[in-house]
C-alpha cells in the first residue's frame, strides 16, 4: 500500500487553506496543527482526505469538501458545533474542543444535525457537551470519556462500541441502543443499568462506586456474565441473590407438581 504524502503547514499563520499550493491531485494528508490563526476550512481540497487541525482557531466545520475521510480538530476552543461536514467523512475527533452541540437551529428554526456518514466520533474531554442530540445516524463507534454528556439515549441504532469512562453526569443507561456490543462506563457515576441488550458482548464497570446492587440483580444471567470490573463483594452478593432466586424457583416448581 502506497504511503500518502503529507502537506505540512503546522505552526504557520495561515487563516484558511486557500493559500496552500498543491498542483497534484493525489490523495494526501494535511497537517495544520497548532495554526493559531486558522479560523476557516475554506480552500480545502477534496484530495486532502485526512486533515489534522488540532489546536487551531477553527470556528466552523463548514468548508471541508466531499472527499475528506478523517478529521482531527482536538483542542479547538473556538469550535462550538459539529455541523457541516461532508458525507464522505467517516472519522471525527473533537477531543478537548469547546463543542457544545451536535446540531444547530437555522434561520427557519429547523434543527440541522450532523451529516450522515460519520462512523466514528470522539468527543473525549468535551466539558461543555451535555447532550448527543443531532449525532450522525451512521455512528458505530462513540467515545466520550471524561466528557459532560448526561445521557446515552440519543445514540443511533447501529452504534456498536461506546466508551464513556469517567463521565460524572451519566447516572443510567436508559435508552441504550439495542445494537450496542461493547460498553465501557468505568469510573463513571452510573447508578442503574437499564435497556441493556441481551446480545451485548462486554460491559466494563471498573470503579463504578455509585452502581446500585439491586439494578445488577435484575439483569438476566446472560448479561451479568458479560460484566467486567465488579468488586469481589458485589459478585458474592449477586451469587447469593442468584442462589436465592434459583432456590425459590425450584420450590415453586415442586409445589406446582404436587
C-alpha positions as YAML, in Angstrom:
chain: A
units: angstrom
residues:
- id: 1
  name: UNK
  ca: [0.00, 0.00, 0.00]
- id: 2
  name: UNK
  ca: [1.45, 3.37, -1.03]
- id: 3
  name: UNK
  ca: [2.01, 5.78, 1.85]
- id: 4
  name: UNK
  ca: [0.13, 9.04, 1.47]
- id: 5
  name: UNK
  ca: [2.16, 12.22, 1.09]
- id: 6
  name: UNK
  ca: [1.81, 14.83, 3.83]
- id: 7
  name: UNK
  ca: [1.48, 18.56, 3.27]
- id: 8
  name: UNK
  ca: [2.57, 20.38, 6.42]
- id: 9
  name: UNK
  ca: [1.67, 23.94, 7.31]
- id: 10
  name: UNK
  ca: [1.83, 23.28, 11.04]
- id: 11
  name: UNK
  ca: [2.59, 26.27, 13.29]
- id: 12
  name: UNK
  ca: [2.12, 28.67, 10.36]
- id: 13
  name: UNK
  ca: [0.00, 31.85, 10.36]
- id: 14
  name: UNK
  ca: [-2.49, 30.79, 7.67]
- id: 15
  name: UNK
  ca: [-6.09, 31.89, 8.23]
- id: 16
  name: UNK
  ca: [-7.60, 29.40, 5.76]
- id: 17
  name: UNK
  ca: [-6.42, 26.71, 3.36]
- id: 18
  name: UNK
  ca: [-6.71, 28.96, 0.30]
- id: 19
  name: UNK
  ca: [-3.03, 29.86, 0.12]
- id: 20
  name: UNK
  ca: [-1.75, 26.30, 0.24]
- id: 21
  name: UNK
  ca: [-0.19, 25.41, -3.13]
- id: 22
  name: UNK
  ca: [-0.77, 21.84, -4.29]
- id: 23
  name: UNK
  ca: [-0.58, 21.13, -8.02]
- id: 24
  name: UNK
  ca: [-1.05, 17.37, -7.63]
- id: 25
  name: UNK
  ca: [-4.45, 15.76, -7.06]
- id: 26
  name: UNK
  ca: [-3.06, 12.63, -5.40]
- id: 27
  name: UNK
  ca: [-4.61, 11.68, -2.06]
- id: 28
  name: UNK
  ca: [-2.80, 13.47, 0.77]
- id: 29
  name: UNK
  ca: [-2.69, 14.16, 4.49]
- id: 30
  name: UNK
  ca: [-2.86, 17.81, 5.53]
- id: 31
  name: UNK
  ca: [-1.06, 18.75, 8.74]
- id: 32
  name: UNK
  ca: [-2.30, 22.11, 10.01]
- id: 33
  name: UNK
  ca: [-1.81, 21.54, 13.70]
- id: 34
  name: UNK
  ca: [-1.32, 24.49, 16.04]
- id: 35
  name: UNK
  ca: [-2.15, 27.04, 13.36]
- id: 36
  name: UNK
  ca: [-3.40, 29.62, 15.83]
- id: 37
  name: UNK
  ca: [-4.74, 31.94, 13.10]
- id: 38
  name: UNK
  ca: [-6.59, 29.23, 11.14]
- id: 39
  name: UNK
  ca: [-10.28, 30.13, 11.51]
- id: 40
  name: UNK
  ca: [-11.82, 28.67, 8.35]
- id: 41
  name: UNK
  ca: [-11.67, 25.44, 6.34]
- id: 42
  name: UNK
  ca: [-12.23, 27.44, 3.16]
- id: 43
  name: UNK
  ca: [-9.88, 26.27, 0.42]
- id: 44
  name: UNK
  ca: [-9.86, 22.63, 1.48]
- id: 45
  name: UNK
  ca: [-9.22, 20.33, -1.49]
- id: 46
  name: UNK
  ca: [-11.13, 17.09, -1.97]
- id: 47
  name: UNK
  ca: [-7.94, 15.01, -2.25]
- id: 48
  name: UNK
  ca: [-6.81, 16.10, 1.21]
- id: 49
  name: UNK
  ca: [-8.59, 13.10, 2.69]
- id: 50
  name: UNK
  ca: [-7.06, 13.27, 6.16]
- id: 51
  name: UNK
  ca: [-6.77, 16.60, 7.98]
- id: 52
  name: UNK
  ca: [-5.09, 17.35, 11.29]
- id: 53
  name: UNK
  ca: [-6.03, 20.80, 12.58]
- id: 54
  name: UNK
  ca: [-5.57, 20.18, 16.30]
- id: 55
  name: UNK
  ca: [-5.28, 23.29, 18.49]
- id: 56
  name: UNK
  ca: [-6.11, 25.59, 15.60]
- id: 57
  name: UNK
  ca: [-8.53, 28.53, 15.73]
- id: 58
  name: UNK
  ca: [-11.18, 26.84, 13.57]
- id: 59
  name: UNK
  ca: [-14.62, 28.29, 14.25]
- id: 60
  name: UNK
  ca: [-16.69, 26.03, 11.98]
- id: 61
  name: UNK
  ca: [-16.55, 22.74, 10.08]
- id: 62
  name: UNK
  ca: [-18.13, 24.37, 7.03]
- id: 63
  name: UNK
  ca: [-15.77, 24.45, 4.08]
- id: 64
  name: UNK
  ca: [-14.45, 20.90, 4.13]
- id: 65
  name: UNK
  ca: [-15.16, 19.30, 0.75]
- id: 66
  name: UNK
  ca: [-16.52, 15.91, -0.24]
- id: 67
  name: UNK
  ca: [-13.55, 13.56, -0.23]
- id: 68
  name: UNK
  ca: [-12.49, 14.21, 3.36]
- id: 69
  name: UNK
  ca: [-12.39, 10.92, 5.29]
- id: 70
  name: UNK
  ca: [-10.73, 11.67, 8.64]
- id: 71
  name: UNK
  ca: [-10.70, 14.90, 10.64]
- id: 72
  name: UNK
  ca: [-8.78, 15.69, 13.82]
- id: 73
  name: UNK
  ca: [-9.71, 19.01, 15.45]
- id: 74
  name: UNK
  ca: [-8.79, 18.23, 19.03]
- id: 75
  name: UNK
  ca: [-8.35, 21.16, 21.38]
- id: 76
  name: UNK
  ca: [-10.07, 23.70, 19.12]
- id: 77
  name: UNK
  ca: [-11.50, 26.13, 21.66]
- id: 78
  name: UNK
  ca: [-13.30, 28.31, 19.06]
- id: 79
  name: UNK
  ca: [-15.28, 25.37, 17.70]
- id: 80
  name: UNK
  ca: [-18.80, 25.33, 19.18]
- id: 81
  name: UNK
  ca: [-20.79, 22.96, 16.91]
- id: 82
  name: UNK
  ca: [-20.04, 19.79, 14.93]
- id: 83
  name: UNK
  ca: [-22.27, 20.51, 11.92]
- id: 84
  name: UNK
  ca: [-21.30, 20.92, 8.27]
- id: 85
  name: UNK
  ca: [-19.03, 18.01, 7.42]
- id: 86
  name: UNK
  ca: [-19.27, 16.29, 4.02]
- id: 87
  name: UNK
  ca: [-20.92, 12.86, 3.86]
- id: 88
  name: UNK
  ca: [-17.56, 11.28, 2.92]
- id: 89
  name: UNK
  ca: [-16.12, 11.97, 6.38]
- id: 90
  name: UNK
  ca: [-16.17, 8.74, 8.39]
- id: 91
  name: UNK
  ca: [-13.96, 9.54, 11.39]
- id: 92
  name: UNK
  ca: [-14.09, 12.71, 13.53]
- id: 93
  name: UNK
  ca: [-12.02, 13.58, 16.60]
- id: 94
  name: UNK
  ca: [-13.24, 16.57, 18.63]
- id: 95
  name: UNK
  ca: [-11.39, 15.70, 21.86]
- id: 96
  name: UNK
  ca: [-10.92, 18.59, 24.24]
- id: 97
  name: UNK
  ca: [-12.63, 21.07, 21.94]
- id: 98
  name: UNK
  ca: [-15.30, 23.52, 23.07]
- id: 99
  name: UNK
  ca: [-18.05, 21.83, 21.01]
- id: 100
  name: UNK
  ca: [-21.36, 22.38, 22.78]
- id: 101
  name: UNK
  ca: [-23.84, 20.81, 20.36]
- id: 102
  name: UNK
  ca: [-24.03, 18.28, 17.54]
- id: 103
  name: UNK
  ca: [-26.78, 20.28, 15.86]
- id: 104
  name: UNK
  ca: [-27.76, 23.88, 15.10]
- id: 105
  name: UNK
  ca: [-31.07, 25.70, 14.74]
- id: 106
  name: UNK
  ca: [-31.20, 27.51, 11.38]
- id: 107
  name: UNK
  ca: [-32.94, 30.79, 10.48]
- id: 108
  name: UNK
  ca: [-36.19, 28.90, 9.86]
- id: 109
  name: UNK
  ca: [-35.98, 27.32, 13.33]
- id: 110
  name: UNK
  ca: [-35.23, 23.90, 11.83]
- id: 111
  name: UNK
  ca: [-32.76, 21.58, 13.51]
- id: 112
  name: UNK
  ca: [-29.73, 20.84, 11.33]
- id: 113
  name: UNK
  ca: [-27.92, 17.73, 12.56]
- id: 114
  name: UNK
  ca: [-24.57, 16.16, 11.84]
- id: 115
  name: UNK
  ca: [-24.25, 14.79, 8.32]
- id: 116
  name: UNK
  ca: [-24.87, 11.08, 7.86]
- id: 117
  name: UNK
  ca: [-21.63, 9.28, 7.03]
- id: 118
  name: UNK
  ca: [-19.65, 9.57, 10.26]
- id: 119
  name: UNK
  ca: [-18.91, 6.09, 11.62]
- id: 120
  name: UNK
  ca: [-16.52, 7.00, 14.43]
- id: 121
  name: UNK
  ca: [-16.98, 10.06, 16.66]
- id: 122
  name: UNK
  ca: [-14.82, 11.03, 19.62]
- id: 123
  name: UNK
  ca: [-15.77, 13.85, 21.99]
- id: 124
  name: UNK
  ca: [-13.40, 12.88, 24.78]
- id: 125
  name: UNK
  ca: [-12.96, 15.65, 27.35]
- id: 126
  name: UNK
  ca: [-15.61, 17.98, 25.87]
- id: 127
  name: UNK
  ca: [-16.66, 19.71, 29.08]
- id: 128
  name: UNK
  ca: [-19.48, 21.78, 27.54]
- id: 129
  name: UNK
  ca: [-21.20, 18.96, 25.63]
- id: 130
  name: UNK
  ca: [-24.13, 17.60, 27.65]
- id: 131
  name: UNK
  ca: [-26.44, 16.10, 25.00]
- id: 132
  name: UNK
  ca: [-25.93, 13.83, 21.99]
- id: 133
  name: UNK
  ca: [-28.93, 15.21, 20.13]
- id: 134
  name: UNK
  ca: [-28.06, 15.56, 16.45]
- id: 135
  name: UNK
  ca: [-25.35, 12.88, 16.36]
- id: 136
  name: UNK
  ca: [-24.76, 11.31, 12.96]
- id: 137
  name: UNK
  ca: [-27.25, 8.44, 12.44]
- id: 138
  name: UNK
  ca: [-24.48, 6.28, 10.95]
- id: 139
  name: UNK
  ca: [-22.22, 6.37, 14.02]
- id: 140
  name: UNK
  ca: [-20.93, 2.92, 15.01]
- id: 141
  name: UNK
  ca: [-18.11, 3.81, 17.42]
- id: 142
  name: UNK
  ca: [-18.59, 6.55, 20.03]
- id: 143
  name: UNK
  ca: [-16.04, 7.78, 22.57]
- id: 144
  name: UNK
  ca: [-16.99, 10.30, 25.26]
- id: 145
  name: UNK
  ca: [-14.50, 9.64, 28.07]
- id: 146
  name: UNK
  ca: [-14.26, 12.47, 30.63]
- id: 147
  name: UNK
  ca: [-16.93, 14.50, 28.84]
- id: 148
  name: UNK
  ca: [-20.02, 16.13, 30.38]
- id: 149
  name: UNK
  ca: [-22.64, 14.10, 28.50]
- id: 150
  name: UNK
  ca: [-25.55, 13.16, 30.75]
- id: 151
  name: UNK
  ca: [-27.36, 10.51, 28.69]
- id: 152
  name: UNK
  ca: [-26.78, 7.80, 26.09]
- id: 153
  name: UNK
  ca: [-30.35, 7.77, 24.80]
- id: 154
  name: UNK
  ca: [-29.72, 9.91, 21.70]
- id: 155
  name: UNK
  ca: [-27.17, 7.49, 20.28]
- id: 156
  name: UNK
  ca: [-28.38, 5.97, 16.99]
- id: 157
  name: UNK
  ca: [-29.47, 2.41, 16.42]
- id: 158
  name: UNK
  ca: [-26.44, 0.84, 14.81]
- id: 159
  name: UNK
  ca: [-23.84, 2.04, 17.31]
- id: 160
  name: UNK
  ca: [-21.81, -0.96, 18.49]
- id: 161
  name: UNK
  ca: [-18.99, 0.40, 20.66]
- id: 162
  name: UNK
  ca: [-19.50, 3.01, 23.38]
- id: 163
  name: UNK
  ca: [-16.86, 4.33, 25.75]
- id: 164
  name: UNK
  ca: [-17.97, 6.81, 28.41]
- id: 165
  name: UNK
  ca: [-15.30, 6.37, 31.06]
- id: 166
  name: UNK
  ca: [-15.14, 8.94, 33.87]
- id: 167
  name: UNK
  ca: [-18.41, 10.60, 32.79]
- id: 168
  name: UNK
  ca: [-19.68, 12.02, 36.07]
- id: 169
  name: UNK
  ca: [-23.08, 13.10, 34.70]
- id: 170
  name: UNK
  ca: [-24.17, 9.67, 33.48]
- id: 171
  name: UNK
  ca: [-26.47, 8.08, 36.06]
- id: 172
  name: UNK
  ca: [-28.30, 5.50, 33.93]
- id: 173
  name: UNK
  ca: [-28.08, 3.57, 30.67]
- id: 174
  name: UNK
  ca: [-31.76, 4.12, 29.91]
- id: 175
  name: UNK
  ca: [-32.28, 4.39, 26.16]
- id: 176
  name: UNK
  ca: [-29.14, 2.45, 25.29]
- id: 177
  name: UNK
  ca: [-29.39, 1.29, 21.64]
- id: 178
  name: UNK
  ca: [-30.01, -2.44, 21.31]
- id: 179
  name: UNK
  ca: [-27.20, -2.62, 18.74]
- id: 180
  name: UNK
  ca: [-24.58, -2.00, 21.45]
- id: 181
  name: UNK
  ca: [-22.00, -4.79, 21.74]
- id: 182
  name: UNK
  ca: [-19.32, -3.10, 23.87]
- id: 183
  name: UNK
  ca: [-19.95, -0.60, 26.69]
- id: 184
  name: UNK
  ca: [-17.32, 0.91, 28.98]
- id: 185
  name: UNK
  ca: [-18.60, 3.01, 31.89]
- id: 186
  name: UNK
  ca: [-15.59, 2.57, 34.17]
- id: 187
  name: UNK
  ca: [-15.05, 5.38, 36.71]
- id: 188
  name: UNK
  ca: [-18.42, 6.89, 35.75]
- id: 189
  name: UNK
  ca: [-21.26, 7.88, 38.12]
- id: 190
  name: UNK
  ca: [-23.69, 5.30, 36.69]
- id: 191
  name: UNK
  ca: [-26.24, 4.13, 39.26]
- id: 192
  name: UNK
  ca: [-28.69, 1.96, 37.29]
- id: 193
  name: UNK
  ca: [-28.34, -0.33, 34.30]
- id: 194
  name: UNK
  ca: [-31.39, -0.21, 32.04]
- id: 195
  name: UNK
  ca: [-32.13, -1.27, 28.46]
- id: 196
  name: UNK
  ca: [-29.01, -3.45, 28.29]
- id: 197
  name: UNK
  ca: [-29.38, -5.70, 25.22]
- id: 198
  name: UNK
  ca: [-29.03, -9.42, 25.88]
- id: 199
  name: UNK
  ca: [-26.80, -9.61, 22.82]
- id: 200
  name: UNK
  ca: [-24.15, -7.34, 24.39]
- id: 201
  name: UNK
  ca: [-20.68, -8.88, 24.38]
- id: 202
  name: UNK
  ca: [-18.88, -6.91, 27.10]
- id: 203
  name: UNK
  ca: [-19.66, -4.31, 29.77]
- id: 204
  name: UNK
  ca: [-16.88, -2.66, 31.77]
- id: 205
  name: UNK
  ca: [-17.80, -1.22, 35.17]
- id: 206
  name: UNK
  ca: [-14.46, -0.79, 36.92]
- id: 207
  name: UNK
  ca: [-14.61, 1.58, 39.91]
- id: 208
  name: UNK
  ca: [-18.29, 2.46, 39.46]
- id: 209
  name: UNK
  ca: [-18.87, 3.18, 43.13]
- id: 210
  name: UNK
  ca: [-22.39, 4.60, 42.68]
- id: 211
  name: UNK
  ca: [-23.72, 1.46, 41.00]
- id: 212
  name: UNK
  ca: [-26.73, 0.06, 42.85]
- id: 213
  name: UNK
  ca: [-26.53, -3.66, 43.56]
- id: 214
  name: UNK
  ca: [-30.26, -4.19, 43.09]
- id: 215
  name: UNK
  ca: [-30.01, -2.97, 39.50]
- id: 216
  name: UNK
  ca: [-27.48, -5.73, 38.87]
- id: 217
  name: UNK
  ca: [-29.72, -8.31, 40.47]
- id: 218
  name: UNK
  ca: [-32.45, -7.51, 37.96]
- id: 219
  name: UNK
  ca: [-30.24, -8.21, 34.94]
- id: 220
  name: UNK
  ca: [-30.54, -11.52, 33.07]
- id: 221
  name: UNK
  ca: [-27.84, -14.04, 33.99]
- id: 222
  name: UNK
  ca: [-26.51, -13.91, 30.43]
- id: 223
  name: UNK
  ca: [-25.90, -10.16, 30.71]
- id: 224
  name: UNK
  ca: [-24.31, -10.42, 34.16]
- id: 225
  name: UNK
  ca: [-21.78, -12.85, 32.76]
- id: 226
  name: UNK
  ca: [-20.59, -10.17, 30.32]
- id: 227
  name: UNK
  ca: [-19.77, -7.61, 33.06]
- id: 228
  name: UNK
  ca: [-16.14, -6.94, 33.99]
- id: 229
  name: UNK
  ca: [-14.86, -4.85, 36.87]
- id: 230
  name: UNK
  ca: [-17.30, -5.65, 39.69]
- id: 231
  name: UNK
  ca: [-15.81, -5.85, 43.17]
- id: 232
  name: UNK
  ca: [-15.49, -9.28, 44.76]
- id: 233
  name: UNK
  ca: [-18.07, -8.35, 47.41]
- id: 234
  name: UNK
  ca: [-20.58, -7.30, 44.75]
- id: 235
  name: UNK
  ca: [-20.05, -10.54, 42.84]
- id: 236
  name: UNK
  ca: [-20.57, -12.50, 46.07]
- id: 237
  name: UNK
  ca: [-23.82, -10.63, 46.74]
- id: 238
  name: UNK
  ca: [-25.04, -11.34, 43.22]
- id: 239
  name: UNK
  ca: [-24.25, -15.04, 43.56]
- id: 240
  name: UNK
  ca: [-26.25, -15.08, 46.79]
- id: 241
  name: UNK
  ca: [-29.19, -13.38, 45.08]
- id: 242
  name: UNK
  ca: [-28.97, -15.79, 42.15]
- id: 243
  name: UNK
  ca: [-28.89, -18.75, 44.54]
- id: 244
  name: UNK
  ca: [-31.93, -17.38, 46.40]
- id: 245
  name: UNK
  ca: [-33.87, -16.94, 43.15]
- id: 246
  name: UNK
  ca: [-32.89, -20.42, 41.99]
- id: 247
  name: UNK
  ca: [-33.99, -21.98, 45.31]
- id: 248
  name: UNK
  ca: [-37.27, -20.05, 45.23]
- id: 249
  name: UNK
  ca: [-37.93, -21.18, 41.64]
- id: 250
  name: UNK
  ca: [-37.27, -24.83, 42.48]
- id: 251
  name: UNK
  ca: [-39.63, -24.60, 45.46]
- id: 252
  name: UNK
  ca: [-42.36, -23.15, 43.25]
- id: 253
  name: UNK
  ca: [-41.80, -25.83, 40.62]
- id: 254
  name: UNK
  ca: [-42.03, -28.52, 43.29]
- id: 255
  name: UNK
  ca: [-45.35, -27.17, 44.62]
- id: 256
  name: UNK
  ca: [-46.68, -26.98, 41.05]
- id: 257
  name: UNK
  ca: [-46.03, -30.70, 40.51]
- id: 258
  name: UNK
  ca: [-47.58, -31.85, 43.80]
...
